[in-house]
Amino acid sequence: MKNLKITIIGGGNLGSAISRGLVNSKAIDPSQLTVSDNQLKQLEALKLLGVNVTNDNKSAVVNADIVMLAVKPWFVETVMIDIANSLDVDKTIFITLAAGVSSKTIQELSGNSITVFAVMPNTAIAVGESMTCVSSRNASKEQEQLVLSLFGSMGKAILISESSMGAATALASCGTAYALRYIHAAAQAGIEIGFNAEVATQIVAQVVKGASEIILKNGSHPEVEIDKVTTPGGITINGLNAMEHAGFSSSVISGVVSSFNKVNKGK
């Protein structure tokens, strides 16, 4: 992957996060990465990392091995029409990061049978801890493995069907915000019982990280691990039951499903 020439169109939150993730993971050299955005000022931080920056999408995609489209869904058509004639269709792998935009739409806008991946990471990609879901269209097994390896260098990446992308958006992409909201709420409780805000947040964040690692490394069901720390009549089960009485699990399920329905409604 070191020799890949990668272009990211869109230097907003997601485009910048991926750029930082690529640089920090050392998957590619910063000089091999170009980020294009019409607001050059917001790319200054990336420029300091050695990333090439520009506001010319057409020149940015010339000779690129991988082009990532990290713009809002309503800008996709305009950008694709602009760069279509500058793409090397026999060489370039195209990656769309725009929620709700299908790979078929990208192919139709490019006017050819270009290889397209729909990819749904989350903002933890900037620190190498993203859960990234990938689907492919007109791609070889080697190309699939390349894209999985690229995003796998910035966290965990799995191949799913494109029909599951809406679910991936709700569970994996929006999921970062859900997890952060829990951390904030638990830290607020920590303040109420005596910790200062900084210490409470550190404690909760590490607890969440540790709980996640238990599941990822053991491959066990969450309830199996919960059973290990809930003794009869104990303080943990007391807290868990209080949360459930207040609708904790129901609220989480409702939130994820509501986001999923919002994604589908936009199709």
C-alpha positions in Angstrom: 0.0 0.0 0.0 3.0 2.3 0.5 3.1 3.2 -3.2 -0.6 3.9 -3.6 -1.6 7.4 -4.8 -4.8 8.3 -2.9 -7.0 11.3 -3.5 -9.7 12.4 -1.1 -12.3 14.9 -2.4 -13.7 16.7 0.6 -11.7 18.0 3.5 -14.5 18.3 6.1 -14.7 16.2 9.3 -14.7 12.8 7.6 -12.2 13.6 4.9 -9.8 15.1 7.4 -10.3 12.2 9.9 -9.4 9.6 7.2 -6.4 11.7 6.1 -5.1 11.8 9.7 -5.8 8.1 10.1 -3.8 7.2 6.9 -0.9 9.4 8.0 -0.9 8.2 11.6 -1.2 4.5 10.6 1.8 4.9 8.2 -0.2 2.9 5.7 1.0 5.4 3.1 3.5 8.2 2.9 1.8 11.7 3.3 3.3 12.7 0.0 1.2 10.1 -1.7 -2.1 11.6 -0.3 -3.9 14.5 -1.9 -7.0 16.2 -0.3 -9.1 18.5 -2.4 -11.6 21.0 -1.1 -12.9 24.4 -2.2 -12.1 25.7 1.2 -8.3 25.5 1.2 -8.0 27.2 4.6 -9.5 24.2 6.4 -6.8 22.0 4.9 -3.9 23.9 6.5 -3.5 21.4 9.3 -3.3 18.5 6.8 -0.7 20.4 4.8 1.5 20.6 7.9 1.4 16.8 8.1 2.9 16.7 4.6 -0.4 16.0 2.7 -0.9 17.6 -0.7 -3.8 20.0 -0.7 -5.7 21.6 -3.5 -9.0 23.1 -4.6 -8.8 21.6 -8.1 -10.7 18.2 -8.1 -9.8 17.4 -11.7 -6.1 17.7 -11.2 -6.3 15.9 -7.9 -7.7 12.7 -9.4 -5.3 12.4 -12.3 -3.3 9.2 -12.0 -4.8 8.4 -8.6 -5.0 4.7 -7.7 -7.8 5.3 -5.2 -10.3 8.3 -5.2 -12.4 8.7 -2.1 -15.5 10.9 -2.3 -16.0 12.5 1.2 -18.6 15.1 0.4 -22.2 15.6 1.4 -24.7 13.4 -0.6 -26.2 16.4 -2.4 -22.8 17.4 -3.8 -22.0 13.9 -5.3 -23.5 14.4 -8.7 -21.8 17.8 -9.2 -18.4 16.4 -8.2 -18.8 13.3 -10.3 -19.7 15.2 -13.4 -16.7 17.4 -12.9 -14.1 14.7 -12.5 -15.6 11.9 -14.7 -13.3 12.7 -17.7 -10.2 12.9 -15.5 -10.5 9.4 -14.0 -8.4 6.5 -15.3 -11.2 4.0 -15.5 -8.9 1.0 -16.0 -6.8 1.8 -12.9 -8.8 3.8 -10.4 -10.7 2.3 -7.5 -13.5 4.7 -6.5 -14.7 4.9 -2.9 -17.9 6.7 -2.0 -18.2 7.7 1.7 -21.5 9.6 1.1 -24.3 8.1 3.1 -27.2 6.9 1.0 -25.4 7.2 -2.3 -25.2 3.8 -4.0 -22.2 2.5 -6.0 -24.6 2.0 -8.9 -25.3 5.8 -8.9 -21.6 6.5 -8.9 -21.0 4.2 -11.9 -23.9 5.9 -13.8 -22.5 9.3 -13.0 -19.0 8.4 -14.2 -20.4 7.0 -17.4 -18.5 3.7 -17.3 -18.0 0.5 -15.4 -15.5 1.8 -12.9 -14.7 -0.2 -9.8 -16.7 1.3 -6.9 -16.7 0.7 -3.2 -19.2 2.1 -0.7 -17.5 2.5 2.6 -18.9 3.6 6.0 -16.3 4.4 8.6 -16.7 6.5 11.7 -14.7 9.4 13.1 -12.6 7.1 15.3 -10.7 6.5 12.1 -8.5 9.5 12.9 -7.1 7.6 15.9 -7.0 4.2 14.2 -10.0 2.7 15.9 -12.8 2.9 13.3 -15.4 0.3 12.7 -15.5 0.4 8.9 -18.1 -1.4 6.7 -17.2 -2.0 3.1 -19.2 -3.2 0.1 -18.0 -3.6 -3.5 -19.2 -3.3 -7.1 -17.4 -4.6 -10.1 -14.3 -5.4 -7.9 -11.9 -8.3 -7.9 -11.1 -10.2 -4.8 -7.6 -8.6 -4.8 -9.2 -5.1 -4.9 -11.6 -6.0 -2.1 -8.6 -7.2 0.0 -6.7 -4.0 -0.8 -9.5 -1.8 0.4 -10.1 -3.9 3.5 -6.4 -3.8 4.3 -6.3 0.0 3.8 -9.2 0.7 6.2 -8.1 -2.2 8.4 -4.9 -0.2 9.1 -7.1 2.4 10.8 -9.2 0.1 12.9 -11.4 -2.9 12.0 -12.9 -3.3 8.5 -15.4 -5.9 7.3 -17.0 -6.7 4.0 -20.8 -6.5 3.9 -23.5 -6.4 1.2 -24.5 -2.9 -0.1 -28.0 -3.5 1.0 -26.8 -3.5 4.6 -25.1 -0.1 4.3 -28.1 1.7 5.8 -27.8 -0.5 8.9 -24.1 0.1 9.0 -24.7 3.8 9.0 -27.0 3.6 12.0 -25.0 1.1 14.0 -21.4 1.9 13.2 -21.2 5.5 12.1 -23.9 7.0 14.3 -22.8 4.5 17.0 -19.8 6.6 17.9 -22.2 9.4 19.0 -24.3 6.9 21.0 -21.3 5.6 22.8 -20.0 9.1 23.5 -23.4 10.1 24.9 -23.2 7.1 27.3 -19.7 8.2 28.4 -21.0 11.7 29.0 -24.0 10.5 31.0 -21.9 8.2 33.1 -19.3 10.8 33.7 -22.1 13.2 34.9 -23.1 10.6 37.4 -19.5 10.3 38.4 -19.4 14.0 39.2 -22.6 13.6 41.3 -21.0 10.9 43.4 -17.8 12.8 44.1 -15.3 12.9 41.2 -14.3 16.0 39.2 -15.2 16.1 35.5 -11.8 15.2 34.2 -11.3 12.2 36.4 -14.9 10.9 35.9 -14.5 11.1 32.1 -11.2 9.3 32.2 -12.6 6.5 34.3 -15.7 6.0 32.2 -13.8 6.2 28.9 -11.3 3.5 30.0 -14.1 1.3 31.3 -15.9 1.5 28.0 -12.6 0.8 26.1 -11.9 -2.2 28.4 -15.4 -3.6 28.0 -15.1 -3.4 24.2 -11.7 -5.2 24.3 -13.2 -8.0 26.3 -15.8 -8.7 23.6 -13.5 -8.2 20.7 -10.7 -10.4 22.1 -12.9 -13.1 23.7 -15.6 -13.2 21.1 -18.1 -13.7 23.9 -21.7 -12.5 24.3 -22.0 -9.3 26.4 -24.4 -11.0 28.8 -21.8 -13.7 29.5 -19.3 -11.0 30.6 -22.1 -9.2 32.5 -22.8 -12.4 34.5 -19.2 -12.5 35.7 -19.6 -9.2 37.5 -23.2 -9.4 38.8 -23.4 -11.3 42.1 -26.7 -12.1 43.8 -28.0 -9.1 45.7 -24.9 -7.1 44.6 -24.4 -3.5 43.7 -23.8 -4.1 39.9 -27.2 -5.9 39.4 -28.8 -3.2 41.5 -27.5 -0.5 39.1 -28.3 -2.5 36.0 -31.9 -3.1 37.0 -32.3 0.6 37.9 -31.1 1.5 34.3 -33.5 -1.0 32.8 -36.4 0.2 34.8 -35.6 3.7 33.4 -35.7 2.2 29.8 -31.9 2.0 29.1 -31.9 -0.9 26.6 -35.2 0.1 25.1 -33.9 3.6 24.5 -30.7 2.4 22.8 -32.7 0.1 20.5 -35.2 2.8 19.7 -32.3 5.2 18.9 -30.5 2.9 16.5 -33.7 1.8 14.7 -34.8 5.5 14.4 -31.5 6.4 12.7 -31.9 3.4 10.4 -35.4 4.4 9.4 -34.1 8.0 8.8 -31.4 6.6 6.4 -34.0 4.5 4.5 -36.4 7.4 4.3 -33.8 9.4 2.5 -33.4 6.9 -0.3 
